[in-house]
Amino acid sequence: MLLHRHEPGVFDPDHCRTCARRAGLLDHYHRVQHQEVRPGRAHRDARWALWSSATALLLAAAALLTG
């Protein structure tokens, strides 16, 4: 038997495998758990996009100035 990690009577399919199984949301549970394991990826991707766009803007400005 799987144990709940929350108060009895609380429905939490995002963080409780037993609640997710009972509600038929086990795939949702796995997706949420996978996203919580890798929280830094979104920040790394956003940082990369910001640097890429800044570089593109600098290259475009240089191209306009040099003619």
N, CA, C and O atoms as CSV, one atom per row, in Angstrom:
chain,resi,resn,atom,element,x,y,z
A,1,MET,N,N,0.837,-1.185,0.000
A,1,MET,CA,C,0.000,0.000,0.000
A,1,MET,C,C,0.879,1.245,0.000
A,1,MET,O,O,1.826,1.342,0.780
A,2,LEU,N,N,0.566,2.194,-0.873
A,2,LEU,CA,C,1.331,3.429,-0.939
A,2,LEU,C,C,0.837,4.394,0.133
A,2,LEU,O,O,-0.365,4.522,0.364
A,3,LEU,N,N,1.769,5.061,0.774
A,3,LEU,CA,C,1.414,5.990,1.841
A,3,LEU,C,C,1.262,7.402,1.292
A,3,LEU,O,O,1.967,7.812,0.370
A,4,HIS,N,N,0.328,8.129,1.880
A,4,HIS,CA,C,0.150,9.539,1.532
A,4,HIS,C,C,1.203,10.352,2.271
A,4,HIS,O,O,1.566,10.034,3.403
A,5,ARG,N,N,1.692,11.411,1.614
A,5,ARG,CA,C,2.647,12.299,2.255
A,5,ARG,C,C,1.988,13.635,2.584
A,5,ARG,O,O,2.665,14.662,2.645
A,6,HIS,N,N,0.705,13.628,2.792
A,6,HIS,CA,C,-0.008,14.857,3.133
A,6,HIS,C,C,-1.113,14.512,4.111
A,6,HIS,O,O,-1.318,13.348,4.455
A,7,GLU,N,N,-1.822,15.539,4.555
A,7,GLU,CA,C,-2.900,15.348,5.516
A,7,GLU,C,C,-4.016,14.505,4.918
A,7,GLU,O,O,-4.294,14.622,3.725
A,8,PRO,N,N,-4.664,13.659,5.712
A,8,PRO,CA,C,-5.800,12.882,5.204
A,8,PRO,C,C,-6.909,13.806,4.710
A,8,PRO,O,O,-7.191,14.836,5.323
A,9,GLY,N,N,-7.526,13.434,3.614
A,9,GLY,CA,C,-8.620,14.219,3.057
A,9,GLY,C,C,-8.179,15.282,2.070
A,9,GLY,O,O,-9.019,15.944,1.462
A,10,VAL,N,N,-6.876,15.459,1.899
A,10,VAL,CA,C,-6.353,16.448,0.960
A,10,VAL,C,C,-6.060,15.746,-0.360
A,10,VAL,O,O,-5.355,14.738,-0.392
A,11,PHE,N,N,-6.599,16.280,-1.435
A,11,PHE,CA,C,-6.402,15.703,-2.761
A,11,PHE,C,C,-5.286,16.471,-3.445
A,11,PHE,O,O,-5.419,17.670,-3.687
A,12,ASP,N,N,-4.199,15.805,-3.756
A,12,ASP,CA,C,-3.049,16.465,-4.348
A,12,ASP,C,C,-2.436,15.587,-5.434
A,12,ASP,O,O,-1.414,14.948,-5.185
A,13,PRO,N,N,-3.030,15.533,-6.644
A,13,PRO,CA,C,-2.511,14.664,-7.685
A,13,PRO,C,C,-1.162,15.113,-8.235
A,13,PRO,O,O,-0.481,14.328,-8.895
A,14,ASP,N,N,-0.755,16.376,-7.975
A,14,ASP,CA,C,0.545,16.847,-8.461
A,14,ASP,C,C,1.701,16.258,-7.669
A,14,ASP,O,O,2.785,16.073,-8.223
A,15,HIS,N,N,1.502,15.959,-6.388
A,15,HIS,CA,C,2.608,15.534,-5.553
A,15,HIS,C,C,2.361,14.226,-4.819
A,15,HIS,O,O,3.215,13.792,-4.046
A,16,CYS,N,N,1.229,13.592,-5.035
A,16,CYS,CA,C,0.932,12.333,-4.351
A,16,CYS,C,C,0.585,11.268,-5.392
A,16,CYS,O,O,-0.423,11.374,-6.090
A,17,ARG,N,N,1.421,10.258,-5.486
A,17,ARG,CA,C,1.218,9.206,-6.475
A,17,ARG,C,C,-0.103,8.472,-6.248
A,17,ARG,O,O,-0.784,8.119,-7.211
A,18,THR,N,N,-0.467,8.242,-5.002
A,18,THR,CA,C,-1.707,7.523,-4.708
A,18,THR,C,C,-2.923,8.328,-5.164
A,18,THR,O,O,-3.844,7.773,-5.763
A,19,CYS,N,N,-2.932,9.634,-4.884
A,19,CYS,CA,C,-4.040,10.492,-5.329
A,19,CYS,C,C,-4.107,10.522,-6.860
A,19,CYS,O,O,-5.190,10.467,-7.444
A,20,ALA,N,N,-2.954,10.608,-7.491
A,20,ALA,CA,C,-2.918,10.653,-8.953
A,20,ALA,C,C,-3.447,9.353,-9.548
A,20,ALA,O,O,-4.200,9.371,-10.522
A,21,ARG,N,N,-3.057,8.238,-8.968
A,21,ARG,CA,C,-3.534,6.945,-9.478
A,21,ARG,C,C,-5.049,6.845,-9.314
A,21,ARG,O,O,-5.736,6.419,-10.241
A,22,ARG,N,N,-5.575,7.225,-8.169
A,22,ARG,CA,C,-7.022,7.142,-7.924
A,22,ARG,C,C,-7.817,8.047,-8.859
A,22,ARG,O,O,-8.941,7.721,-9.242
A,23,ALA,N,N,-7.222,9.199,-9.229
A,23,ALA,CA,C,-7.918,10.148,-10.102
A,23,ALA,C,C,-7.665,9.873,-11.579
A,23,ALA,O,O,-8.243,10.537,-12.439
A,24,GLY,N,N,-6.811,8.902,-11.882
A,24,GLY,CA,C,-6.488,8.612,-13.279
A,24,GLY,C,C,-5.548,9.628,-13.882
A,24,GLY,O,O,-5.532,9.816,-15.098
A,25,LEU,N,N,-4.757,10.291,-13.038
A,25,LEU,CA,C,-3.848,11.334,-13.502
A,25,LEU,C,C,-2.383,10.973,-13.278
A,25,LEU,O,O,-1.555,11.846,-13.019
A,26,LEU,N,N,-2.072,9.693,-13.377
A,26,LEU,CA,C,-0.712,9.259,-13.091
A,26,LEU,C,C,0.295,9.829,-14.094
A,26,LEU,O,O,1.420,10.153,-13.713
A,27,ASP,N,N,-0.092,9.958,-15.369
A,27,ASP,CA,C,0.826,10.556,-16.340
A,27,ASP,C,C,1.090,12.026,-16.014
A,27,ASP,O,O,2.202,12.517,-16.211
A,28,HIS,N,N,0.062,12.732,-15.513
A,28,HIS,CA,C,0.226,14.122,-15.081
A,28,HIS,C,C,1.191,14.187,-13.899
A,28,HIS,O,O,2.047,15.071,-13.847
A,29,TYR,N,N,1.061,13.268,-12.959
A,29,TYR,CA,C,1.946,13.205,-11.795
A,29,TYR,C,C,3.394,13.041,-12.246
A,29,TYR,O,O,4.284,13.741,-11.762
A,30,HIS,N,N,3.627,12.113,-13.177
A,30,HIS,CA,C,4.986,11.883,-13.651
A,30,HIS,C,C,5.552,13.117,-14.361
A,30,HIS,O,O,6.732,13.431,-14.205
A,31,ARG,N,N,4.727,13.813,-15.131
A,31,ARG,CA,C,5.168,15.013,-15.831
A,31,ARG,C,C,5.556,16.108,-14.834
A,31,ARG,O,O,6.582,16.766,-15.005
A,32,VAL,N,N,4.744,16.306,-13.797
A,32,VAL,CA,C,5.035,17.324,-12.782
A,32,VAL,C,C,6.312,16.970,-12.033
A,32,VAL,O,O,7.160,17.831,-11.800
A,33,GLN,N,N,6.451,15.702,-11.657
A,33,GLN,CA,C,7.645,15.287,-10.936
A,33,GLN,C,C,8.895,15.487,-11.790
A,33,GLN,O,O,9.934,15.898,-11.274
A,34,HIS,N,N,8.808,15.205,-13.074
A,34,HIS,CA,C,9.943,15.379,-13.976
A,34,HIS,C,C,10.330,16.855,-14.082
A,34,HIS,O,O,11.516,17.181,-14.117
A,35,GLN,N,N,9.345,17.744,-14.134
A,35,GLN,CA,C,9.619,19.170,-14.234
A,35,GLN,C,C,10.247,19.706,-12.949
A,35,GLN,O,O,11.071,20.619,-13.002
A,36,GLU,N,N,9.872,19.158,-11.806
A,36,GLU,CA,C,10.415,19.634,-10.544
A,36,GLU,C,C,11.855,19.193,-10.339
A,36,GLU,O,O,12.596,19.829,-9.590
A,37,VAL,N,N,12.257,18.117,-10.990
A,37,VAL,CA,C,13.617,17.624,-10.847
A,37,VAL,C,C,14.597,18.554,-11.553
A,37,VAL,O,O,15.741,18.695,-11.121
A,38,ARG,N,N,14.155,19.187,-12.633
A,38,ARG,CA,C,15.036,20.029,-13.433
A,38,ARG,C,C,14.580,21.481,-13.428
A,38,ARG,O,O,14.200,22.002,-14.477
A,39,PRO,N,N,14.608,22.161,-12.258
A,39,PRO,CA,C,14.105,23.537,-12.212
A,39,PRO,C,C,15.030,24.551,-12.876
A,39,PRO,O,O,14.565,25.608,-13.303
A,40,GLY,N,N,16.313,24.263,-12.974
A,40,GLY,CA,C,17.249,25.227,-13.532
A,40,GLY,C,C,17.256,25.291,-15.042
A,40,GLY,O,O,17.820,26.219,-15.621
A,41,ARG,N,N,16.645,24.330,-15.684
A,41,ARG,CA,C,16.688,24.296,-17.151
A,41,ARG,C,C,15.989,25.504,-17.776
A,41,ARG,O,O,16.494,26.068,-18.746
A,42,ALA,N,N,14.853,25.906,-17.245
A,42,ALA,CA,C,14.129,27.054,-17.797
A,42,ALA,C,C,14.963,28.322,-17.663
A,42,ALA,O,O,14.985,29.150,-18.574
A,43,HIS,N,N,15.645,28.477,-16.540
A,43,HIS,CA,C,16.484,29.653,-16.345
A,43,HIS,C,C,17.671,29.645,-17.313
A,43,HIS,O,O,18.035,30.684,-17.863
A,44,ARG,N,N,18.261,28.488,-17.512
A,44,ARG,CA,C,19.385,28.376,-18.438
A,44,ARG,C,C,18.933,28.681,-19.865
A,44,ARG,O,O,19.620,29.393,-20.597
A,45,ASP,N,N,17.783,28.145,-20.258
A,45,ASP,CA,C,17.257,28.402,-21.609
A,45,ASP,C,C,16.916,29.876,-21.804
A,45,ASP,O,O,17.182,30.443,-22.864
A,46,ALA,N,N,16.326,30.495,-20.781
A,46,ALA,CA,C,15.977,31.913,-20.874
A,46,ALA,C,C,17.234,32.770,-20.971
A,46,ALA,O,O,17.274,33.736,-21.733
A,47,ARG,N,N,18.257,32.419,-20.200
A,47,ARG,CA,C,19.517,33.157,-20.243
A,47,ARG,C,C,20.159,33.035,-21.635
A,47,ARG,O,O,20.666,34.017,-22.178
A,48,TRP,N,N,20.133,31.843,-22.196
A,48,TRP,CA,C,20.701,31.621,-23.525
A,48,TRP,C,C,19.947,32.439,-24.577
A,48,TRP,O,O,20.565,33.032,-25.461
A,49,ALA,N,N,18.622,32.473,-24.484
A,49,ALA,CA,C,17.805,33.241,-25.438
A,49,ALA,C,C,18.094,34.734,-25.309
A,49,ALA,O,O,18.161,35.443,-26.313
A,50,LEU,N,N,18.265,35.210,-24.086
A,50,LEU,CA,C,18.556,36.627,-23.876
A,50,LEU,C,C,19.906,37.005,-24.475
A,50,LEU,O,O,20.014,38.021,-25.162
A,51,TRP,N,N,20.923,36.209,-24.227
A,51,TRP,CA,C,22.245,36.477,-24.795
A,51,TRP,C,C,22.219,36.388,-26.323
A,51,TRP,O,O,22.862,37.189,-27.002
A,52,SER,N,N,21.491,35.432,-26.856
A,52,SER,CA,C,21.403,35.290,-28.315
A,52,SER,C,C,20.739,36.501,-28.951
A,52,SER,O,O,21.202,37.002,-29.976
A,53,SER,N,N,19.659,36.969,-28.347
A,53,SER,CA,C,18.964,38.126,-28.917
A,53,SER,C,C,19.807,39.393,-28.774
A,53,SER,O,O,19.794,40.246,-29.661
A,54,ALA,N,N,20.532,39.521,-27.675
A,54,ALA,CA,C,21.407,40.688,-27.504
A,54,ALA,C,C,22.516,40.674,-28.554
A,54,ALA,O,O,22.841,41.714,-29.126
A,55,THR,N,N,23.085,39.524,-28.805
A,55,THR,CA,C,24.123,39.391,-29.825
A,55,THR,C,C,23.571,39.734,-31.205
A,55,THR,O,O,24.229,40.425,-31.984
A,56,ALA,N,N,22.378,39.259,-31.505
A,56,ALA,CA,C,21.754,39.546,-32.797
A,56,ALA,C,C,21.507,41.046,-32.951
A,56,ALA,O,O,21.719,41.600,-34.029
A,57,LEU,N,N,21.063,41.704,-31.885
A,57,LEU,CA,C,20.839,43.155,-31.945
A,57,LEU,C,C,22.146,43.911,-32.176
A,57,LEU,O,O,22.179,44.865,-32.954
A,58,LEU,N,N,23.210,43.498,-31.516
A,58,LEU,CA,C,24.501,44.151,-31.720
A,58,LEU,C,C,25.014,43.958,-33.142
A,58,LEU,O,O,25.542,44.892,-33.745
A,59,LEU,N,N,24.861,42.755,-33.677
A,59,LEU,CA,C,25.277,42.505,-35.056
A,59,LEU,C,C,24.447,43.309,-36.042
A,59,LEU,O,O,24.977,43.820,-37.028
A,60,ALA,N,N,23.146,43.427,-35.785
A,60,ALA,CA,C,22.292,44.217,-36.678
A,60,ALA,C,C,22.674,45.686,-36.626
A,60,ALA,O,O,22.713,46.349,-37.663
A,61,ALA,N,N,22.959,46.212,-35.426
A,61,ALA,CA,C,23.364,47.607,-35.297
A,61,ALA,C,C,24.696,47.847,-36.010
A,61,ALA,O,O,24.869,48.866,-36.679
A,62,ALA,N,N,25.629,46.915,-35.867
A,62,ALA,CA,C,26.922,47.045,-36.537
A,62,ALA,C,C,26.748,47.027,-38.040
A,62,ALA,O,O,27.420,47.772,-38.754
A,63,ALA,N,N,25.849,46.178,-38.531
A,63,ALA,CA,C,25.608,46.096,-39.973
A,63,ALA,C,C,24.996,47.400,-40.505
A,63,ALA,O,O,25.322,47.829,-41.611
A,64,LEU,N,N,24.117,48.025,-39.726
A,64,LEU,CA,C,23.521,49.292,-40.144
A,64,LEU,C,C,24.560,50.417,-40.169
A,64,LEU,O,O,24.548,51.263,-41.064
A,65,LEU,N,N,25.445,50.418,-39.192
A,65,LEU,CA,C,26.441,51.485,-39.110
A,65,LEU,C,C,27.518,51.367,-40.170
A,65,LEU,O,O,28.035,52.378,-40.644
A,66,THR,N,N,27.862,50.151,-40.545
A,66,THR,CA,C,28.925,49.951,-41.534
A,66,THR,C,C,28.384,49.979,-42.952
A,66,THR,O,O,29.150,50.048,-43.913
A,67,GLY,N,N,27.101,49.929,-43.081
A,67,GLY,CA,C,26.482,50.185,-44.289
A,67,GLY,C,C,26.148,49.312,-45.338
A,67,GLY,O,O,25.590,49.743,-46.347
